[in-house]
């Protein structure tokens, strides 16, 4: 029988590098490290600070992350993860969820907040256990969208928060790990002035180390976060100020950004007389060129909402490629738009459970974790335990 532990170190590293180059195979990489001591010594430790972005599980999403699906006394901390590129499903134990609240998910990372005051923020890689703690506290509002910035080329890590369904719905704040508090974005005069400032944000996405936000009329803004070396405020740059004229004459609805197949796509929704329609554009973030219409996204399917996904429809049953899936914010209507022929198909409601895969993915995009509700549950539990303890005395 072959002695696998005796394989040359360079061969073991080559196999490990191939796993990392594949579609989010960080779980397989961690499995290699668990085989034997010699393999663990041969390949890099994913818990090192420099490897935070290298071992980022980009195609993985945690499906059961809504507040009502996270009991306060969850001793196991087991959650369900899905790889939207390969279709693999994995149940993973995340012990830190026992003493943290889940604020958001960002491109494989989990944004957490301490249950104890002052509820400082943390960024967790659930596959490797790497944790970056922030000095700043999480926003104590119901639902926020959060993005973790940084890449292998730019290893500075920052958190960017966008408030969702809040009186300050246009506010965006950011911080690097050593910042004492979240700082508001400083908008340049041509962005902060006039009607632009009052426009509603649709969603935000991390793309090539920066954060991009789509506004409801189709404007796209890039937010550059501060780093530990440069303590400047987070600032914004207007990327797209004009969207090409549309073939549709209906009322313009919403606009979404989603990273798909290495590109940044802008999806615009139109309300026609008896149906809806969408248009897809490719965004050139380097040259700020006019948006390029996209007629086909091939095997990919787009799921849109407060957070958006591009999935590999070939690997996911019941999901159709070259289609856009969308649900209303209250989830009473869901539909699929086929880019090949422009047809619209209604999807079964969210009233009946168990959900199919399409409903699960749409639910992930529309329903964001409620950190404020989780903290209230913690407070109520602590008060109850305190009363019971005083009564027993």
Buried (B, 14 or more C-beta within 10 A) or exposed (E): EEEEEEBEEEEBBEBBEEBBEBBBBBBBBBEBBEEBEBBEEBBBEBEEEEBBBBBBBBBBBBBBBBBEBBEEEBEEBEBBBBBBBBBBEEEBEBEBBEEBBBBBBBBBBBBBBBBEEEBBBBBBBBBBEBBBEBBBBBBEBBBBBBBBBBBEEBBBBBBBBBBBEBEEEBBBBBBBBEBEEBBEBEBEEEBEEEEBEEBEBBBBBBBBBBBBBBBBBBBBBBBBBBBEEEEEEBBBBBBBEEBEEBEBEBEBBBBBBBBBEEBBBBBBBBBEEEEBBBBBBBBBBEEBEEBEEBEEBEBBBBBBBBBBBBBBBBBBEEBBBBBBBBBEEEBEBBBBBBBEEEEBEEBEEBEEEEBBBBBBBBBBBBBBBBBBBBBEBBEEEEEEEEEEEEEEE
